[in-house]
Amino acid sequence: MDKSGQLAADPGTGSPAVAIQVITAENDHSFTLNEVALERILLDHRVRDNKVVILSIVGAFRKGKSFLLDFFLRYLYARGSKNWIGDPDASLKGFPWKGGSERNTSGILMWSDPFEVPLPTGEKVCVLLMDTQGAFDSDSTVKDCATIFALSTMISSVQVFNLTSNIQEDDLQHLQLFTEYGRLALEGNKAAPFQDLHFLVRDWPYPYEYEYGWKGGAKLLEKRLMITGEQHEELQQLRHHLHSCFSKISCCLMPHPGLKVATNPKFDGRLSDIAEDFKIHVQEFISSLLSPEFLVVKRINGSTITGKELIEYFKAYIKIFQGVDLPEPKSMLEATAEANNLAAVANAKDLYVKQMELKCGGGKPFLHPEALQKEHSRCRQDSVLLFESIKKMGGKEKSKVYLERLEKEIAELHRNYISHNSSKSLYASFQTPFILTLLLAALYVVLKLFELIGFESFISLLNFVIFITFASLITWGYSRVTGKYQGVGSAIDDVAVFIQEMVYESGYLANRKTQ
């Protein structure tokens, strides 16, 4: 993003960076994963094998979620420089937003351009931003709202819960599903199943009670999560389990952005129209989440997650939310375990492929079959050891199922490498013409013998066979050079192999008789 507020092109594609729909809300209130769009982002070379930070924002519709995310974009494109907030007269661009009372965002969007950020340790991570469909509009069911909230919370490492004016009891009720999930997850694991949850209270009207920012927010949150004897048992349990389910829970209070933002239909996000108080506190809020020292890398079951692994979690989670009813917390936990094991399989298989490619990949010369088998055994063992070393969910029985799946996929890859390696052999490349040429030579010698002996009745037949063999040789060459008549070329290959096997078998039988 330059000083005028124009968005930079995505370095991965060269085209302008945009918000991409990765989960689509269908008319029948179901949700569909757009795998092509998701893989375009998560399999990008900057993301695929790198650790990721996923910041997502959820909350009611028309409360400024997308508007806020575009400030996050400004920070990331400016690399957190001192004046990252930009030109006062530049319009705010990025995630689509507009004023008014109607919903603008549908499903879940992800910014197409991942941001590589170096941590204080020197290690680079990729920051991904997600925007979500607003809850409680006239078109969404209760399940729609709960599904979006659940998917966002389970995928993200930093969840911003966007609220207006206050933290109400019904806001806390949205977290009920996750406290039950967390209770089940904690039975076999000490680590909190979810990471950072930040309540962002927009348009906070009582700065004289609790000041704007994190300090005032901490005081408000402490009061809202306080357990008292007058509360219903369910509300007490919710508060009791909430802190154990999330690694960190905090709250930030934000002032109103000003009347021009709320009432001007032509407002386009330029800073000159936004209240000074809001600009000060939005800078403080965003820098406290995105500064390198505060970034939260995505972890599941205590292990860091890479871009390619995250795909498996998206697939598993969207599957369990396809039913008419919300899934049980137990089903959500099982889906996480499944994705966790599938990610381990993908990592182990990738290791096998990388190691085998170094020995017998496309650009490597022919490898003797015994050497190939030796490399396969070594790479397979390394792959299995990696799978077994990865911390997995679901216990030994589930892990055993996925280990068997890994073994099958490696066996299939091994067969492909054998076939590919064989095609590199000089003999394999010219096997058919070599056999046909030898056959022609043998037939010619026999023909000359018959001419000397005077077997006239066989000479015509041999001439015909020689003609067919020669024509087959020419046809095979034409097929390989032009790519035409591949079926005929393959049939000639089969005949050549049959002739070779007949010769070998005859030689083997003759050898047995002499022994």
Contacts in CASP RR format, 6 or more apart in sequence:
PFRMAT RR
TARGET T0000
AUTHOR 0000-0000-0000
METHOD contacts of the structure
MODEL  1
MDKSGQLAADPGTGSPAVAIQVITAENDHSFTLNEVALERILLDHRVRDN
KVVILSIVGAFRKGKSFLLDFFLRYLYARGSKNWIGDPDASLKGFPWKGG
SERNTSGILMWSDPFEVPLPTGEKVCVLLMDTQGAFDSDSTVKDCATIFA
LSTMISSVQVFNLTSNIQEDDLQHLQLFTEYGRLALEGNKAAPFQDLHFL
VRDWPYPYEYEYGWKGGAKLLEKRLMITGEQHEELQQLRHHLHSCFSKIS
CCLMPHPGLKVATNPKFDGRLSDIAEDFKIHVQEFISSLLSPEFLVVKRI
NGSTITGKELIEYFKAYIKIFQGVDLPEPKSMLEATAEANNLAAVANAKD
LYVKQMELKCGGGKPFLHPEALQKEHSRCRQDSVLLFESIKKMGGKEKSK
VYLERLEKEIAELHRNYISHNSSKSLYASFQTPFILTLLLAALYVVLKLF
ELIGFESFISLLNFVIFITFASLITWGYSRVTGKYQGVGSAIDDVAVFIQ
EMVYESGYLANRKTQ
1 7 0 8 1.000
1 8 0 8 1.000
1 73 0 8 1.000
1 74 0 8 1.000
1 77 0 8 1.000
1 78 0 8 1.000
1 93 0 8 1.000
2 8 0 8 1.000
3 86 0 8 1.000
3 87 0 8 1.000
3 90 0 8 1.000
4 87 0 8 1.000
4 90 0 8 1.000
5 74 0 8 1.000
5 86 0 8 1.000
5 87 0 8 1.000
5 90 0 8 1.000
5 91 0 8 1.000
5 93 0 8 1.000
6 93 0 8 1.000
7 16 0 8 1.000
7 17 0 8 1.000
7 73 0 8 1.000
7 77 0 8 1.000
7 93 0 8 1.000
7 94 0 8 1.000
8 17 0 8 1.000
8 77 0 8 1.000
8 113 0 8 1.000
9 15 0 8 1.000
9 16 0 8 1.000
9 17 0 8 1.000
10 16 0 8 1.000
10 17 0 8 1.000
10 112 0 8 1.000
10 113 0 8 1.000
11 46 0 8 1.000
11 113 0 8 1.000
12 44 0 8 1.000
12 45 0 8 1.000
12 46 0 8 1.000
12 113 0 8 1.000
13 112 0 8 1.000
17 94 0 8 1.000
17 111 0 8 1.000
17 112 0 8 1.000
17 113 0 8 1.000
18 94 0 8 1.000
18 111 0 8 1.000
18 112 0 8 1.000
19 94 0 8 1.000
19 95 0 8 1.000
19 96 0 8 1.000
19 109 0 8 1.000
19 110 0 8 1.000
19 111 0 8 1.000
19 112 0 8 1.000
19 131 0 8 1.000
20 34 0 8 1.000
20 37 0 8 1.000
20 40 0 8 1.000
20 41 0 8 1.000
20 109 0 8 1.000
20 110 0 8 1.000
20 111 0 8 1.000
20 112 0 8 1.000
21 34 0 8 1.000
21 37 0 8 1.000
21 106 0 8 1.000
21 107 0 8 1.000
21 108 0 8 1.000
21 109 0 8 1.000
22 33 0 8 1.000
22 34 0 8 1.000
22 37 0 8 1.000
22 38 0 8 1.000
22 41 0 8 1.000
22 108 0 8 1.000
22 109 0 8 1.000
22 110 0 8 1.000
22 314 0 8 1.000
23 31 0 8 1.000
23 32 0 8 1.000
23 33 0 8 1.000
23 34 0 8 1.000
23 107 0 8 1.000
23 108 0 8 1.000
23 151 0 8 1.000
23 314 0 8 1.000
23 318 0 8 1.000
24 31 0 8 1.000
24 32 0 8 1.000
24 34 0 8 1.000
24 106 0 8 1.000
24 107 0 8 1.000
25 31 0 8 1.000
25 106 0 8 1.000
25 107 0 8 1.000
25 133 0 8 1.000
25 144 0 8 1.000
26 32 0 8 1.000
29 140 0 8 1.000
29 141 0 8 1.000
29 143 0 8 1.000
29 144 0 8 1.000
30 322 0 8 1.000
30 323 0 8 1.000
31 107 0 8 1.000
31 147 0 8 1.000
31 148 0 8 1.000
31 151 0 8 1.000
31 318 0 8 1.000
31 321 0 8 1.000
31 322 0 8 1.000
32 318 0 8 1.000
33 314 0 8 1.000
33 315 0 8 1.000
33 318 0 8 1.000
35 311 0 8 1.000
35 315 0 8 1.000
37 110 0 8 1.000
38 110 0 8 1.000
38 311 0 8 1.000
38 314 0 8 1.000
39 311 0 8 1.000
40 112 0 8 1.000
41 47 0 8 1.000
41 110 0 8 1.000
41 112 0 8 1.000
41 114 0 8 1.000
41 128 0 8 1.000
42 48 0 8 1.000
42 307 0 8 1.000
42 308 0 8 1.000
42 310 0 8 1.000
42 311 0 8 1.000
43 307 0 8 1.000
43 308 0 8 1.000
43 311 0 8 1.000
44 114 0 8 1.000
46 114 0 8 1.000
46 116 0 8 1.000
46 126 0 8 1.000
47 114 0 8 1.000
47 126 0 8 1.000
47 128 0 8 1.000
47 306 0 8 1.000
47 307 0 8 1.000
48 306 0 8 1.000
48 307 0 8 1.000
48 308 0 8 1.000
49 306 0 8 1.000
49 307 0 8 1.000
49 308 0 8 1.000
50 116 0 8 1.000
50 124 0 8 1.000
50 125 0 8 1.000
50 126 0 8 1.000
50 306 0 8 1.000
50 307 0 8 1.000
51 123 0 8 1.000
51 125 0 8 1.000
51 126 0 8 1.000
51 297 0 8 1.000
51 298 0 8 1.000
51 304 0 8 1.000
51 305 0 8 1.000
51 306 0 8 1.000
52 114 0 8 1.000
52 125 0 8 1.000
52 126 0 8 1.000
52 127 0 8 1.000
52 128 0 8 1.000
52 157 0 8 1.000
52 297 0 8 1.000
52 298 0 8 1.000
52 305 0 8 1.000
52 306 0 8 1.000
52 307 0 8 1.000
52 310 0 8 1.000
53 117 0 8 1.000
53 125 0 8 1.000
53 126 0 8 1.000
53 127 0 8 1.000
53 128 0 8 1.000
53 157 0 8 1.000
53 158 0 8 1.000
53 295 0 8 1.000
53 296 0 8 1.000
53 297 0 8 1.000
53 298 0 8 1.000
54 128 0 8 1.000
54 130 0 8 1.000
54 155 0 8 1.000
54 156 0 8 1.000
54 157 0 8 1.000
54 158 0 8 1.000
54 298 0 8 1.000
54 310 0 8 1.000
55 72 0 8 1.000
55 127 0 8 1.000
55 128 0 8 1.000
55 129 0 8 1.000
55 130 0 8 1.000
55 156 0 8 1.000
55 157 0 8 1.000
55 158 0 8 1.000
55 160 0 8 1.000
55 289 0 8 1.000
55 290 0 8 1.000
56 129 0 8 1.000
56 130 0 8 1.000
56 131 0 8 1.000
56 132 0 8 1.000
56 152 0 8 1.000
56 153 0 8 1.000
56 155 0 8 1.000
56 156 0 8 1.000
56 158 0 8 1.000
56 159 0 8 1.000
56 160 0 8 1.000
57 65 0 8 1.000
57 68 0 8 1.000
57 69 0 8 1.000
57 130 0 8 1.000
57 131 0 8 1.000
57 132 0 8 1.000
57 152 0 8 1.000
57 159 0 8 1.000
57 160 0 8 1.000
57 162 0 8 1.000
57 200 0 8 1.000
58 65 0 8 1.000
58 132 0 8 1.000
58 134 0 8 1.000
58 135 0 8 1.000
58 148 0 8 1.000
58 149 0 8 1.000
58 152 0 8 1.000
58 153 0 8 1.000
58 159 0 8 1.000
58 160 0 8 1.000
58 161 0 8 1.000
58 162 0 8 1.000
59 65 0 8 1.000
59 132 0 8 1.000
59 134 0 8 1.000
59 135 0 8 1.000
59 149 0 8 1.000
59 161 0 8 1.000
59 162 0 8 1.000
59 163 0 8 1.000
60 134 0 8 1.000
60 135 0 8 1.000
60 136 0 8 1.000
60 162 0 8 1.000
60 163 0 8 1.000
60 164 0 8 1.000
61 103 0 8 1.000
61 105 0 8 1.000
61 133 0 8 1.000
61 134 0 8 1.000
61 135 0 8 1.000
61 136 0 8 1.000
61 137 0 8 1.000
61 140 0 8 1.000
62 99 0 8 1.000
62 100 0 8 1.000
62 101 0 8 1.000
62 102 0 8 1.000
62 103 0 8 1.000
62 104 0 8 1.000
62 134 0 8 1.000
62 137 0 8 1.000
63 134 0 8 1.000
63 162 0 8 1.000
63 163 0 8 1.000
63 164 0 8 1.000
63 202 0 8 1.000
64 97 0 8 1.000
64 162 0 8 1.000
64 202 0 8 1.000
65 105 0 8 1.000
65 131 0 8 1.000
65 132 0 8 1.000
65 134 0 8 1.000
65 162 0 8 1.000
66 95 0 8 1.000
66 96 0 8 1.000
66 97 0 8 1.000
66 104 0 8 1.000
66 105 0 8 1.000
66 131 0 8 1.000
67 92 0 8 1.000
67 97 0 8 1.000
67 269 0 8 1.000
68 160 0 8 1.000
68 162 0 8 1.000
68 200 0 8 1.000
68 282 0 8 1.000
69 94 0 8 1.000
69 95 0 8 1.000
69 129 0 8 1.000
69 131 0 8 1.000
70 92 0 8 1.000
70 93 0 8 1.000
70 94 0 8 1.000
70 95 0 8 1.000
70 97 0 8 1.000
71 85 0 8 1.000
71 92 0 8 1.000
71 282 0 8 1.000
71 286 0 8 1.000
72 129 0 8 1.000
72 286 0 8 1.000
72 289 0 8 1.000
72 290 0 8 1.000
73 94 0 8 1.000
73 95 0 8 1.000
73 111 0 8 1.000
73 129 0 8 1.000
74 84 0 8 1.000
74 85 0 8 1.000
74 86 0 8 1.000
74 92 0 8 1.000
75 84 0 8 1.000
75 85 0 8 1.000
75 286 0 8 1.000
75 287 0 8 1.000
75 290 0 8 1.000
76 115 0 8 1.000
76 117 0 8 1.000
76 127 0 8 1.000
76 129 0 8 1.000
76 290 0 8 1.000
77 115 0 8 1.000
78 84 0 8 1.000
78 86 0 8 1.000
80 287 0 8 1.000
80 290 0 8 1.000
80 291 0 8 1.000
84 283 0 8 1.000
85 271 0 8 1.000
85 279 0 8 1.000
85 282 0 8 1.000
85 283 0 8 1.000
86 271 0 8 1.000
87 271 0 8 1.000
88 270 0 8 1.000
88 271 0 8 1.000
88 272 0 8 1.000
89 270 0 8 1.000
89 271 0 8 1.000
89 272 0 8 1.000
90 270 0 8 1.000
90 271 0 8 1.000
91 268 0 8 1.000
91 269 0 8 1.000
91 270 0 8 1.000
92 268 0 8 1.000
92 269 0 8 1.000
92 270 0 8 1.000
94 111 0 8 1.000
95 105 0 8 1.000
95 109 0 8 1.000
95 111 0 8 1.000
95 129 0 8 1.000
95 131 0 8 1.000
96 104 0 8 1.000
96 105 0 8 1.000
97 104 0 8 1.000
97 105 0 8 1.000
98 104 0 8 1.000
99 265 0 8 1.000
99 267 0 8 1.000
100 265 0 8 1.000
103 133 0 8 1.000
103 134 0 8 1.000
103 137 0 8 1.000
103 139 0 8 1.000
105 131 0 8 1.000
105 132 0 8 1.000
105 133 0 8 1.000
105 134 0 8 1.000
106 133 0 8 1.000
107 132 0 8 1.000
107 133 0 8 1.000
107 148 0 8 1.000
108 130 0 8 1.000
108 131 0 8 1.000
108 132 0 8 1.000
108 133 0 8 1.000
108 148 0 8 1.000
108 151 0 8 1.000
108 152 0 8 1.000
109 130 0 8 1.000
109 131 0 8 1.000
109 132 0 8 1.000
110 128 0 8 1.000
110 129 0 8 1.000
110 130 0 8 1.000
110 131 0 8 1.000
111 128 0 8 1.000
111 129 0 8 1.000
111 130 0 8 1.000
114 126 0 8 1.000
114 127 0 8 1.000
114 128 0 8 1.000
115 126 0 8 1.000
115 127 0 8 1.000
115 128 0 8 1.000
116 124 0 8 1.000
116 125 0 8 1.000
116 126 0 8 1.000
116 127 0 8 1.000
117 124 0 8 1.000
117 125 0 8 1.000
117 126 0 8 1.000
117 127 0 8 1.000
117 290 0 8 1.000
117 292 0 8 1.000
117 295 0 8 1.000
118 124 0 8 1.000
118 292 0 8 1.000
119 125 0 8 1.000
119 292 0 8 1.000
119 293 0 8 1.000
119 295 0 8 1.000
120 292 0 8 1.000
120 293 0 8 1.000
125 295 0 8 1.000
125 297 0 8 1.000
126 307 0 8 1.000
127 290 0 8 1.000
127 295 0 8 1.000
130 152 0 8 1.000
130 155 0 8 1.000
130 156 0 8 1.000
132 148 0 8 1.000
132 149 0 8 1.000
132 152 0 8 1.000
133 140 0 8 1.000
133 144 0 8 1.000
133 148 0 8 1.000
134 140 0 8 1.000
134 145 0 8 1.000
134 148 0 8 1.000
135 144 0 8 1.000
135 145 0 8 1.000
135 148 0 8 1.000
135 149 0 8 1.000
136 145 0 8 1.000
143 324 0 8 1.000
143 325 0 8 1.000
143 326 0 8 1.000
146 174 0 8 1.000
146 177 0 8 1.000
146 326 0 8 1.000
147 321 0 8 1.000
147 326 0 8 1.000
149 174 0 8 1.000
150 177 0 8 1.000
150 178 0 8 1.000
150 317 0 8 1.000
150 321 0 8 1.000
150 326 0 8 1.000
150 332 0 8 1.000
151 317 0 8 1.000
151 318 0 8 1.000
151 321 0 8 1.000
152 159 0 8 1.000
153 159 0 8 1.000
153 178 0 8 1.000
153 194 0 8 1.000
153 197 0 8 1.000
154 194 0 8 1.000
154 313 0 8 1.000
154 317 0 8 1.000
154 332 0 8 1.000
154 336 0 8 1.000
155 310 0 8 1.000
155 313 0 8 1.000
155 314 0 8 1.000
155 317 0 8 1.000
156 195 0 8 1.000
156 298 0 8 1.000
157 195 0 8 1.000
157 196 0 8 1.000
157 296 0 8 1.000
157 297 0 8 1.000
157 298 0 8 1.000
157 299 0 8 1.000
158 195 0 8 1.000
158 196 0 8 1.000
158 198 0 8 1.000
158 289 0 8 1.000
158 296 0 8 1.000
159 194 0 8 1.000
159 195 0 8 1.000
159 196 0 8 1.000
159 197 0 8 1.000
159 198 0 8 1.000
160 198 0 8 1.000
160 200 0 8 1.000
160 289 0 8 1.000
161 171 0 8 1.000
161 174 0 8 1.000
161 197 0 8 1.000
161 198 0 8 1.000
161 199 0 8 1.000
161 200 0 8 1.000
162 200 0 8 1.000
162 202 0 8 1.000
163 171 0 8 1.000
163 199 0 8 1.000
163 200 0 8 1.000
163 201 0 8 1.000
163 202 0 8 1.000
164 201 0 8 1.000
164 202 0 8 1.000
164 203 0 8 1.000
165 201 0 8 1.000
165 202 0 8 1.000
165 203 0 8 1.000
165 204 0 8 1.000
165 205 0 8 1.000
166 201 0 8 1.000
166 204 0 8 1.000
167 199 0 8 1.000
167 201 0 8 1.000
167 220 0 8 1.000
167 221 0 8 1.000
167 224 0 8 1.000
167 251 0 8 1.000
169 235 0 8 1.000
171 199 0 8 1.000
172 224 0 8 1.000
172 225 0 8 1.000
172 235 0 8 1.000
172 238 0 8 1.000
172 239 0 8 1.000
172 242 0 8 1.000
173 238 0 8 1.000
175 197 0 8 1.000
175 238 0 8 1.000
175 242 0 8 1.000
175 245 0 8 1.000
176 238 0 8 1.000
177 326 0 8 1.000
177 329 0 8 1.000
178 193 0 8 1.000
178 194 0 8 1.000
178 245 0 8 1.000
179 237 0 8 1.000
179 238 0 8 1.000
179 241 0 8 1.000
179 242 0 8 1.000
179 245 0 8 1.000
180 241 0 8 1.000
180 329 0 8 1.000
181 193 0 8 1.000
181 245 0 8 1.000
181 329 0 8 1.000
181 332 0 8 1.000
181 333 0 8 1.000
182 192 0 8 1.000
182 193 0 8 1.000
182 194 0 8 1.000
182 241 0 8 1.000
182 244 0 8 1.000
182 245 0 8 1.000
182 329 0 8 1.000
183 241 0 8 1.000
183 245 0 8 1.000
183 329 0 8 1.000
184 329 0 8 1.000
184 330 0 8 1.000
184 333 0 8 1.000
185 193 0 8 1.000
185 333 0 8 1.000
185 336 0 8 1.000
186 192 0 8 1.000
186 193 0 8 1.000
186 244 0 8 1.000
186 245 0 8 1.000
189 301 0 8 1.000
189 302 0 8 1.000
189 393 0 8 1.000
191 299 0 8 1.000
191 301 0 8 1.000
191 302 0 8 1.000
192 244 0 8 1.000
192 245 0 8 1.000
192 246 0 8 1.000
192 247 0 8 1.000
193 245 0 8 1.000
193 336 0 8 1.000
194 245 0 8 1.000
194 246 0 8 1.000
194 247 0 8 1.000
195 246 0 8 1.000
195 247 0 8 1.000
195 248 0 8 1.000
195 296 0 8 1.000
195 298 0 8 1.000
195 299 0 8 1.000
196 246 0 8 1.000
196 247 0 8 1.000
196 248 0 8 1.000
196 249 0 8 1.000
196 250 0 8 1.000
196 296 0 8 1.000
197 246 0 8 1.000
197 248 0 8 1.000
197 249 0 8 1.000
197 250 0 8 1.000
198 249 0 8 1.000
198 250 0 8 1.000
198 251 0 8 1.000
198 252 0 8 1.000
198 289 0 8 1.000
199 217 0 8 1.000
199 221 0 8 1.000
199 249 0 8 1.000
199 250 0 8 1.000
199 251 0 8 1.000
199 252 0 8 1.000
200 251 0 8 1.000
200 252 0 8 1.000
200 254 0 8 1.000
200 285 0 8 1.000
201 217 0 8 1.000
201 220 0 8 1.000
201 251 0 8 1.000
201 252 0 8 1.000
201 253 0 8 1.000
201 254 0 8 1.000
202 254 0 8 1.000
202 256 0 8 1.000
203 254 0 8 1.000
203 255 0 8 1.000
203 256 0 8 1.000
204 210 0 8 1.000
204 212 0 8 1.000
204 253 0 8 1.000
204 254 0 8 1.000
204 255 0 8 1.000
205 256 0 8 1.000
207 253 0 8 1.000
207 255 0 8 1.000
210 216 0 8 1.000
210 217 0 8 1.000
210 219 0 8 1.000
210 220 0 8 1.000
210 253 0 8 1.000
211 253 0 8 1.000
212 253 0 8 1.000
212 254 0 8 1.000
212 255 0 8 1.000
212 277 0 8 1.000
212 281 0 8 1.000
213 252 0 8 1.000
213 253 0 8 1.000
213 254 0 8 1.000
213 281 0 8 1.000
213 284 0 8 1.000
213 285 0 8 1.000
214 250 0 8 1.000
214 251 0 8 1.000
214 252 0 8 1.000
214 284 0 8 1.000
214 285 0 8 1.000
214 288 0 8 1.000
216 251 0 8 1.000
216 253 0 8 1.000
217 250 0 8 1.000
217 251 0 8 1.000
217 252 0 8 1.000
217 253 0 8 1.000
218 250 0 8 1.000
218 251 0 8 1.000
220 251 0 8 1.000
220 253 0 8 1.000
221 249 0 8 1.000
221 250 0 8 1.000
221 251 0 8 1.000
225 239 0 8 1.000
225 242 0 8 1.000
225 243 0 8 1.000
225 249 0 8 1.000
226 239 0 8 1.000
227 236 0 8 1.000
227 239 0 8 1.000
227 240 0 8 1.000
229 236 0 8 1.000
231 239 0 8 1.000
242 249 0 8 1.000
243 249 0 8 1.000
247 296 0 8 1.000
248 296 0 8 1.000
252 281 0 8 1.000
252 285 0 8 1.000
254 278 0 8 1.000
254 281 0 8 1.000
254 282 0 8 1.000
254 285 0 8 1.000
255 275 0 8 1.000
255 277 0 8 1.000
255 278 0 8 1.000
255 281 0 8 1.000
256 262 0 8 1.000
256 275 0 8 1.000
256 278 0 8 1.000
257 274 0 8 1.000
257 275 0 8 1.000
257 278 0 8 1.000
258 274 0 8 1.000
258 275 0 8 1.000
258 278 0 8 1.000
260 267 0 8 1.000
260 273 0 8 1.000
260 274 0 8 1.000
261 267 0 8 1.000
261 269 0 8 1.000
261 273 0 8 1.000
261 274 0 8 1.000
261 275 0 8 1.000
264 273 0 8 1.000
267 273 0 8 1.000
271 279 0 8 1.000
288 294 0 8 1.000
297 304 0 8 1.000
297 305 0 8 1.000
298 304 0 8 1.000
298 305 0 8 1.000
298 310 0 8 1.000
299 305 0 8 1.000
300 313 0 8 1.000
300 336 0 8 1.000
300 340 0 8 1.000
301 336 0 8 1.000
301 340 0 8 1.000
301 391 0 8 1.000
301 392 0 8 1.000
301 393 0 8 1.000
302 391 0 8 1.000
303 390 0 8 1.000
303 391 0 8 1.000
305 313 0 8 1.000
305 343 0 8 1.000
308 343 0 8 1.000
308 346 0 8 1.000
308 350 0 8 1.000
309 343 0 8 1.000
309 346 0 8 1.000
309 347 0 8 1.000
312 339 0 8 1.000
312 340 0 8 1.000
312 342 0 8 1.000
312 343 0 8 1.000
312 346 0 8 1.000
313 336 0 8 1.000
313 339 0 8 1.000
313 343 0 8 1.000
315 339 0 8 1.000
316 335 0 8 1.000
316 336 0 8 1.000
316 338 0 8 1.000
316 339 0 8 1.000
316 342 0 8 1.000
317 332 0 8 1.000
317 335 0 8 1.000
317 336 0 8 1.000
317 339 0 8 1.000
319 335 0 8 1.000
320 327 0 8 1.000
320 331 0 8 1.000
320 332 0 8 1.000
320 335 0 8 1.000
321 327 0 8 1.000
327 335 0 8 1.000
333 393 0 8 1.000
336 393 0 8 1.000
337 392 0 8 1.000
337 393 0 8 1.000
337 394 0 8 1.000
337 395 0 8 1.000
337 398 0 8 1.000
338 398 0 8 1.000
340 392 0 8 1.000
340 393 0 8 1.000
340 394 0 8 1.000
341 392 0 8 1.000
341 393 0 8 1.000
341 394 0 8 1.000
341 398 0 8 1.000
341 399 0 8 1.000
341 401 0 8 1.000
341 402 0 8 1.000
342 402 0 8 1.000
344 387 0 8 1.000
344 390 0 8 1.000
344 392 0 8 1.000
344 402 0 8 1.000
345 387 0 8 1.000
345 402 0 8 1.000
345 405 0 8 1.000
345 406 0 8 1.000
345 409 0 8 1.000
347 386 0 8 1.000
347 387 0 8 1.000
347 390 0 8 1.000
348 383 0 8 1.000
348 384 0 8 1.000
348 386 0 8 1.000
348 387 0 8 1.000
348 390 0 8 1.000
348 406 0 8 1.000
349 383 0 8 1.000
349 406 0 8 1.000
349 409 0 8 1.000
349 410 0 8 1.000
349 413 0 8 1.000
351 379 0 8 1.000
351 382 0 8 1.000
351 383 0 8 1.000
351 386 0 8 1.000
352 379 0 8 1.000
352 380 0 8 1.000
352 382 0 8 1.000
352 383 0 8 1.000
352 410 0 8 1.000
352 413 0 8 1.000
353 413 0 8 1.000
355 375 0 8 1.000
355 378 0 8 1.000
355 379 0 8 1.000
355 382 0 8 1.000
355 383 0 8 1.000
356 375 0 8 1.000
356 376 0 8 1.000
356 379 0 8 1.000
356 413 0 8 1.000
356 417 0 8 1.000
357 364 0 8 1.000
358 364 0 8 1.000
359 367 0 8 1.000
359 372 0 8 1.000
359 375 0 8 1.000
359 379 0 8 1.000
360 367 0 8 1.000
360 372 0 8 1.000
360 375 0 8 1.000
360 417 0 8 1.000
360 420 0 8 1.000
360 421 0 8 1.000
361 417 0 8 1.000
361 420 0 8 1.000
362 420 0 8 1.000
365 424 0 8 1.000
366 421 0 8 1.000
366 424 0 8 1.000
366 425 0 8 1.000
366 426 0 8 1.000
367 375 0 8 1.000
367 421 0 8 1.000
369 418 0 8 1.000
369 421 0 8 1.000
372 417 0 8 1.000
372 418 0 8 1.000
372 421 0 8 1.000
376 414 0 8 1.000
376 417 0 8 1.000
380 410 0 8 1.000
380 414 0 8 1.000
383 406 0 8 1.000
383 410 0 8 1.000
384 403 0 8 1.000
384 406 0 8 1.000
384 407 0 8 1.000
387 402 0 8 1.000
387 403 0 8 1.000
387 406 0 8 1.000
388 399 0 8 1.000
388 403 0 8 1.000
392 398 0 8 1.000
392 399 0 8 1.000
392 402 0 8 1.000
422 428 0 8 1.000
423 429 0 8 1.000
427 434 0 8 1.000
431 493 0 8 1.000
431 496 0 8 1.000
431 497 0 8 1.000
431 500 0 8 1.000
432 476 0 8 1.000
432 492 0 8 1.000
432 493 0 8 1.000
432 496 0 8 1.000
433 473 0 8 1.000
433 476 0 8 1.000
433 477 0 8 1.000
435 496 0 8 1.000
435 499 0 8 1.000
435 500 0 8 1.000
436 469 0 8 1.000
436 472 0 8 1.000
436 473 0 8 1.000
436 476 0 8 1.000
436 492 0 8 1.000
436 496 0 8 1.000
437 473 0 8 1.000
439 469 0 8 1.000
439 499 0 8 1.000
440 466 0 8 1.000
440 469 0 8 1.000
440 470 0 8 1.000
440 473 0 8 1.000
443 462 0 8 1.000
443 465 0 8 1.000
443 466 0 8 1.000
443 469 0 8 1.000
444 466 0 8 1.000
446 462 0 8 1.000
447 459 0 8 1.000
447 462 0 8 1.000
447 463 0 8 1.000
447 466 0 8 1.000
450 458 0 8 1.000
450 459 0 8 1.000
450 462 0 8 1.000
451 459 0 8 1.000
472 492 0 8 1.000
472 495 0 8 1.000
475 485 0 8 1.000
475 488 0 8 1.000
475 489 0 8 1.000
475 492 0 8 1.000
476 489 0 8 1.000
476 492 0 8 1.000
476 493 0 8 1.000
478 484 0 8 1.000
478 485 0 8 1.000
479 485 0 8 1.000
479 486 0 8 1.000
479 487 0 8 1.000
479 488 0 8 1.000
479 489 0 8 1.000
479 492 0 8 1.000
480 489 0 8 1.000
END
